[in-house]
C-alpha cells in the first residue's frame, strides 16, 4: 500500500516538473494594454494591445498597433524550447527608420522560459533591408510578469540599438 502511494506521488511530481518545463506560467496568458507614460516611445504607434494565448507548449502572441486611423495587427505562434520559423508581413517596430523586412518575409524565433515560467524569452533573428543594404538583426525580448500578475514588462535588446526598449503593459480585465 505504502509502495503504491509512493509510486503515485513520484508520477504526480514527475508530471508537474515536465509541465513546468514546457508550459508558461498561466499569468502570462491574457490581454495587455500598454502604459504609454511608463514605456519607451512607440513611434509611429500610439497604442499597443498584446493578446497572449497558451496551448500546451505553444504560445500565440497577437499584437494590435494603432495611431488614429492607422492600424496594424499581426500574430505569431512559437513553441517553447525550440527555434521557430515565423512568417512576417512587415516589420512595424520602427517604420520611420526606412528599414523593411527582407524578401524572405520570415524570422527565426527561439522561445525559452526562465525563472520558473515568470519570464518568456524570445531571441529573434531577422534580416532588414535598408538604404545601405541588408542588415542582420537580433532582438532579445523578455516578457516578465510582475509578482502580482497585473503588470507585464517587455524589455527588448536590439543589436542595432545601444539602449533597451522597455514597454510596460497592464492586464486588461474583462468587462
C-alpha positions as CSV (number, residue, x, y, z in Angstrom):
1,X,0.0,0.0,0.0
2,X,2.7,2.5,1.0
3,X,4.8,1.5,-2.0
4,X,1.7,2.2,-4.3
5,X,1.2,5.6,-2.7
6,X,4.9,6.4,-3.1
7,X,4.8,5.4,-6.8
8,X,1.7,7.6,-7.4
9,X,3.4,10.5,-5.7
10,X,6.5,10.1,-7.8
11,X,4.4,10.0,-11.0
12,X,2.5,13.2,-10.0
13,X,5.7,15.1,-9.2
14,X,7.3,14.0,-12.4
15,X,4.3,15.2,-14.4
16,X,4.4,18.6,-12.6
17,X,8.1,19.0,-13.4
18,X,7.6,18.1,-17.0
19,X,4.7,20.6,-17.3
20,X,6.7,23.4,-15.6
21,X,9.4,23.0,-18.3
22,X,7.1,23.4,-21.3
23,X,4.1,25.5,-20.2
24,X,4.5,29.2,-19.5
25,X,3.1,30.5,-16.2
26,X,-0.7,31.0,-16.7
27,X,-0.2,34.6,-15.6
28,X,1.3,35.4,-19.0
29,X,-1.9,34.5,-20.8
30,X,-4.4,37.2,-21.2
31,X,-4.9,40.7,-22.7
32,X,-2.4,43.5,-22.0
33,X,-2.7,47.3,-22.7
34,X,0.4,49.4,-23.0
35,X,1.1,52.1,-20.4
36,X,2.4,54.9,-22.7
37,X,3.6,57.1,-19.8
38,X,5.9,54.4,-18.4
39,X,7.1,52.9,-21.7
40,X,9.7,53.8,-24.4
41,X,8.3,55.9,-27.2
42,X,6.3,53.7,-29.6
43,X,6.8,55.8,-32.7
44,X,5.0,55.6,-35.1
45,X,2.2,54.0,-33.0
46,X,0.3,55.4,-30.0
47,X,-1.5,52.3,-28.9
48,X,-0.4,48.7,-28.4
49,X,-2.6,45.8,-27.2
50,X,-1.0,42.4,-26.7
51,X,-3.1,39.2,-26.5
52,X,-1.3,36.1,-25.2
53,X,-2.8,32.6,-25.6
54,X,-1.2,29.4,-24.3
55,X,-2.0,25.8,-25.6
56,X,0.4,23.1,-24.4
57,X,4.0,24.3,-25.3
58,X,2.7,26.8,-27.9
59,X,2.4,30.5,-27.1
60,X,0.5,32.7,-29.5
61,X,1.0,36.5,-29.3
62,X,-1.4,38.8,-31.2
63,X,-0.4,42.5,-31.4
64,X,-2.7,45.4,-32.2
65,X,-0.8,48.6,-33.0
66,X,-2.6,51.9,-33.8
67,X,-2.4,55.6,-34.1
68,X,-5.5,57.5,-35.1
69,X,-6.9,55.7,-38.2
70,X,-3.7,53.8,-38.9
71,X,-3.8,50.3,-37.6
72,X,-1.7,47.2,-37.9
73,X,-2.1,43.7,-36.4
74,X,-0.1,40.5,-36.5
75,X,0.1,37.1,-34.9
76,X,2.9,34.8,-34.0
77,X,2.9,31.3,-32.6
78,X,6.1,29.8,-31.2
79,X,6.9,26.6,-29.4
80,X,8.8,26.7,-26.2
81,X,12.3,25.2,-26.2
82,X,13.0,25.4,-30.0
83,X,13.7,27.7,-32.8
84,X,10.6,28.6,-34.9
85,X,10.4,30.0,-38.4
86,X,7.7,32.7,-38.3
87,X,6.2,34.4,-41.4
88,X,6.4,38.2,-41.3
89,X,4.2,40.6,-43.3
90,X,6.1,43.7,-42.4
91,X,8.4,45.0,-39.6
92,X,6.2,47.6,-37.8
93,X,8.5,48.4,-34.9
94,X,10.3,51.4,-36.4
95,X,8.8,52.3,-39.8
96,X,10.3,55.8,-39.8
97,X,13.8,54.4,-40.0
98,X,13.4,53.1,-43.5
99,X,14.1,49.5,-42.5
100,X,11.9,46.8,-44.0
101,X,11.7,43.1,-43.7
102,X,13.8,41.1,-46.2
103,X,12.3,39.3,-49.2
104,X,12.2,36.1,-47.3
105,X,9.4,37.5,-45.1
106,X,10.4,35.3,-42.2
107,X,12.2,35.5,-38.9
108,X,13.7,32.8,-36.7
109,X,12.5,32.9,-33.1
110,X,13.8,30.9,-30.3
111,X,11.4,30.7,-27.3
112,X,12.6,29.8,-23.7
113,X,11.1,30.0,-20.2
114,X,13.2,31.4,-17.4
115,X,12.7,32.0,-13.6
116,X,10.1,29.2,-13.2
117,X,8.0,30.5,-16.0
118,X,7.8,34.1,-15.0
119,X,9.9,35.2,-18.0
120,X,9.3,34.2,-21.6
121,X,12.5,35.0,-23.6
122,X,12.4,35.3,-27.4
123,X,15.6,35.5,-29.3
124,X,14.6,36.7,-32.8
125,X,16.9,36.8,-35.8
126,X,15.8,38.6,-39.0
127,X,17.2,40.4,-42.0
128,X,16.1,44.0,-42.6
129,X,16.5,45.9,-45.9
130,X,17.8,49.5,-45.6
131,X,19.2,52.1,-48.0
132,X,22.7,50.8,-47.1
133,X,21.7,47.2,-47.9
134,X,20.7,44.1,-46.0
135,X,21.3,44.1,-42.2
136,X,21.1,41.1,-39.9
137,X,19.3,42.0,-36.6
138,X,19.0,40.1,-33.4
139,X,16.3,41.1,-30.9
140,X,16.3,39.6,-27.4
141,X,12.8,40.1,-25.9
142,X,12.0,39.3,-22.2
143,X,8.3,39.2,-21.3
144,X,8.3,39.4,-17.4
145,X,5.2,39.1,-15.2
146,X,5.1,41.1,-12.0
147,X,4.6,39.2,-8.7
148,X,1.0,40.5,-8.6
149,X,0.3,39.2,-12.1
150,X,-1.2,42.6,-13.1
151,X,1.8,44.0,-15.0
152,X,3.9,42.7,-17.9
153,X,7.2,44.3,-18.7
154,X,8.6,43.7,-22.2
155,X,12.3,44.5,-22.4
156,X,13.9,44.4,-25.9
157,X,17.6,44.4,-26.5
158,X,18.2,45.1,-30.2
159,X,21.6,44.5,-31.9
160,X,21.0,47.8,-33.7
161,X,20.5,49.9,-30.6
162,X,22.6,50.9,-27.6
163,X,19.7,51.2,-25.2
164,X,17.0,48.7,-24.4
165,X,13.4,49.3,-25.4
166,X,11.0,48.9,-22.5
167,X,7.2,48.5,-22.7
168,X,5.0,48.3,-19.6
169,X,1.6,46.7,-20.0
170,X,-1.3,46.5,-17.6
171,X,-3.6,43.5,-17.6
172,X,-6.9,44.2,-19.2
173,X,-9.7,42.9,-17.1
174,X,-12.8,41.5,-18.8
175,X,-15.8,43.8,-18.8
